[in-house]
Amino acid sequence: MTGGILLNSQTGGKTEEEMQIIRVYGIINKILSCYKSINQASNFIKRRPTITELDNNEEMTVIDYNHFHYDVIVHKLSTIRDLSFKLINKIYSLQLKDRNCNWDNIWKKRNLIPVSGIL
């Protein structure tokens, strides 16, 4: 024990609190990356390529081009939702497995969240 905090050799000597911060930071970083991808896809849609730009790629029409970028936006929004559930799980130590992080399971553990009165 160092300073009353147990250090784990599997975490490279980091405390559990430090590992928690690293995990939360990783999730937040992924959320920010999704926002960046949404912004890029939105900019591509606004750019509206000309027909001549798409002529080089005969398989893609303007509709296909917009559809592709719309799909990216929808996928990233869904990913942000899933990451938000994981973030809640990590911050409040709900001990849900990543694959079980969903609204229903978080709701079942709402008594572990100090702000449960607003849920």
NORBELWO-V56798 format. One record per residue. N is the residue number from 0. RES is the residue in three letters. PSI is psi as a letter, one per 30 degrees, with the letter a starting at -180 (999 if undefined). Layout:
n:N res:RES psi:PSI
n:N res:RES psi:PSI
//
This chain:
n:0 res:MET psi:k
n:1 res:THR psi:j
n:2 res:GLY psi:g
n:3 res:GLY psi:g
n:4 res:ILE psi:k
n:5 res:LEU psi:k
n:6 res:LEU psi:k
n:7 res:ASN psi:k
n:8 res:SER psi:f
n:9 res:GLN psi:f
n:10 res:THR psi:g
n:11 res:GLY psi:g
n:12 res:GLY psi:g
n:13 res:LYS psi:k
n:14 res:THR psi:l
n:15 res:GLU psi:e
n:16 res:GLU psi:e
n:17 res:GLU psi:e
n:18 res:MET psi:e
n:19 res:GLN psi:e
n:20 res:ILE psi:e
n:21 res:ILE psi:e
n:22 res:ARG psi:e
n:23 res:VAL psi:e
n:24 res:TYR psi:e
n:25 res:GLY psi:e
n:26 res:ILE psi:e
n:27 res:ILE psi:e
n:28 res:ASN psi:e
n:29 res:LYS psi:e
n:30 res:ILE psi:e
n:31 res:LEU psi:e
n:32 res:SER psi:e
n:33 res:CYS psi:e
n:34 res:TYR psi:e
n:35 res:LYS psi:e
n:36 res:SER psi:e
n:37 res:ILE psi:e
n:38 res:ASN psi:e
n:39 res:GLN psi:e
n:40 res:ALA psi:e
n:41 res:SER psi:e
n:42 res:ASN psi:e
n:43 res:PHE psi:e
n:44 res:ILE psi:e
n:45 res:LYS psi:e
n:46 res:ARG psi:f
n:47 res:ARG psi:i
n:48 res:PRO psi:k
n:49 res:THR psi:l
n:50 res:ILE psi:e
n:51 res:THR psi:e
n:52 res:GLU psi:e
n:53 res:LEU psi:f
n:54 res:ASP psi:e
n:55 res:ASN psi:f
n:56 res:ASN psi:j
n:57 res:GLU psi:f
n:58 res:GLU psi:f
n:59 res:MET psi:k
n:60 res:THR psi:l
n:61 res:VAL psi:e
n:62 res:ILE psi:e
n:63 res:ASP psi:e
n:64 res:TYR psi:e
n:65 res:ASN psi:e
n:66 res:HIS psi:e
n:67 res:PHE psi:e
n:68 res:HIS psi:e
n:69 res:TYR psi:e
n:70 res:ASP psi:e
n:71 res:VAL psi:e
n:72 res:ILE psi:e
n:73 res:VAL psi:e
n:74 res:HIS psi:e
n:75 res:LYS psi:e
n:76 res:LEU psi:e
n:77 res:SER psi:e
n:78 res:THR psi:e
n:79 res:ILE psi:e
n:80 res:ARG psi:e
n:81 res:ASP psi:e
n:82 res:LEU psi:e
n:83 res:SER psi:e
n:84 res:PHE psi:e
n:85 res:LYS psi:e
n:86 res:LEU psi:e
n:87 res:ILE psi:e
n:88 res:ASN psi:e
n:89 res:LYS psi:e
n:90 res:ILE psi:e
n:91 res:TYR psi:g
n:92 res:SER psi:h
n:93 res:LEU psi:f
n:94 res:GLN psi:h
n:95 res:LEU psi:k
n:96 res:LYS psi:k
n:97 res:ASP psi:e
n:98 res:ARG psi:f
n:99 res:ASN psi:g
n:100 res:CYS psi:j
n:101 res:ASN psi:l
n:102 res:TRP psi:e
n:103 res:ASP psi:e
n:104 res:ASN psi:e
n:105 res:ILE psi:e
n:106 res:TRP psi:e
n:107 res:LYS psi:f
n:108 res:LYS psi:g
n:109 res:ARG psi:f
n:110 res:ASN psi:f
n:111 res:LEU psi:f
n:112 res:ILE psi:k
n:113 res:PRO psi:f
n:114 res:VAL psi:g
n:115 res:SER psi:f
n:116 res:GLY psi:f
n:117 res:ILE psi:f
n:118 res:LEU psi:999
//
